[in-house]
Amino acid sequence: MAKPGAGASRPSPPARCSVLFVCMGNICRSPLAEGVFRTYVARAGMQQHVAVDSAGTHDYQLGQPPDPRALAAAARRGYKLPPHRARRVGARDFGRFDWILGMDRHNLRELQALRPEDYEGHLGLLLALRDPPLPHDVPDPYYGGTQEFETALDLIEQGANALLLAVRQRLARPA
């Protein structure tokens, strides 16, 4: 048996990656993205390695649960949104998350204004990870109906698939 420090190898802790999805109020798009991505991560058997959360850039709906239309749209596709109360993104989130992904360019501008100079993670748009990366914005379904939520979910699923590939590549890289 090898002595510690004499060539014995210890198992390294599992690689971790954290993702934050951000929209305006944190009751429609970002909780949908969180729920979809959590499902994809679980299906890939990566839930022990990837932390997922969501937040909003504004404080309009702080403490509120996801919009009932978002819950219904998610349920129609077999997604269960985790227990959630809307919260506002803050500067400390940049210390907690490797990936911070806005749902549209307006949210991204708000995030860029909050970004500390020393943030080394990925700050961008969810749909910019797609190939090809257009359109860039997940439209806000809040003032729409069922079809707007379905369209948002279509785009979120595409972005979540691209994100899962990127996260897998990141976790596979040696430290």
N, C-alpha and C positions, 0 to 999 in steps of 0.2 A: 504494500500500500504506500503510495507516494505521500511524502510529508507536505503539509501546506507550505507554499512558497518554493517547493522543489519540483516544479513541473506539473503539479496537480492543477487541474483546471476546475474552476467553479462554474456552475451554470450562471450565465449572466441574467439579470432581471429582464423580463419581457420588454420589448420595445414599446413605447407609448407614443401616441399621437392624439392630438386634441383638435376638434373642429368646432367653430362657432358660426352659426348661420344668423345673418342680420337682415331684418327688414325695417319698416318704419315703426309699426306699433307692437310687433311681436305677438300678433294674434292670428295671422293668416299665413303668409308665405314662409317665414322663418320656422314656425312650429311644424308646418308641412314638410319643409326640407329636413328638419331634425328627425321627424318621424320616418320619412322615407329612408334617409341615410342610416338611421339606427337599424331599420329592417335589413338593408343591404349588408351592413356590417355584421349583423347577427347571422344572416344566411351564409356569409363568407367565413363564419367561425372566428371572427376577429374582435368580438365584443370585449375581450379581456385586454385588448391592445389599443382600442380607440375610444376616446371619450367624446361625447357629442352634446351640444347645448345650443340654445338660440337666445337672441335678445333683439331689442329694437333700438332705433336711433332716437326716438321721441318718447315722451312720457304720457301720451294720450290715454293709453289703456293699461297703465301699470296695475299689476295685481289681477288682471282679468284672465280668465281661461281662454283657450283658443276659440275663435269664431265658430259658432255651430255649423256654419256652411263648410268651413275647413274640416271639421270633424267628420261631417257627412261625406265629403269628397274623399277623404282618406279612407273611411270605412268602406266605401264603394269599391275601392281598389285593394282592400285587405290590409291596410296600414292602421296601426293603433298608435295614436299620438300619446306620448308619455304624459303623466300628470304634469301640468305646466301652468305657471302664472306669469303673465307678461312682465318683463324686466327691461331696464334700459342698459345698454352697453356702456361700459366705463373704461377708464384708462387701465385699471387693473386686469381687465380681460386680455390685454396685450401681453401680460406676463403669464397668462394661463393657457393660451391657445396658440397652437402651431399654425393653424389655418383659420383665418377670419374672412368669411365670404359674404359679401353683400348681395342682395337680390336684385338691385338695380344701381345705376350710376349715381343717383341721388344719395342712396345709402352709402355707397363707396366714398363719395366726397365727404360725407359726415364722418366716416371712419378714418379717412386720411387726415382730417383735422384733429382727431383724437390720438392718432398714432404717435407713440413716443419715438424719438430719434433712434433709440437703440433696439427697436423691435426688429427681430431677424426672421420672423415667421412669414407666411404667405398672406398678404392682404390683397384681395381682388374680388372679382365677380364670379359667382358660381358657374355661370354659363360660359365664361371665358376659358374654362377648362375643357370644353367640348371641342371636337374636331369635325367640322369647322366651328369656330366659336361664335357664330351669329345665330339669333340675335343675342345681345349681351344682357338685356333686361328681362327678368321675370315680371310681367305686368302685375300690378296690384289688383287683385280681384275684389277688394273690399266693397267697392261701389257697384259691383256687377252681380251676376247671378250664377247659377250652376255652371254654365259654359265657361265663364271666366275662371272659376276654380278648377275646372277640368283642364283648361289651357295652362294654368299655372302649374298644375301637377304634371302635365306632359313635359314641360320644360324642366321642372325640378327633377323628375326621374332621369332625364337625359344628363343633366348636370351632376346628379348623384352618381350615376354610372361612371362618368369621367373622373369624378373625385375619388371613387373607390379604387380605380386603377392607379391614380397618382399616390394615394395613401399606401397602397400595397407596395409600390415601388420604393417609397420612402422607408417603410418598415423593413424592406428586404436589404437596404443598404447597410453595410457594416458601419458600426459607430466610430 
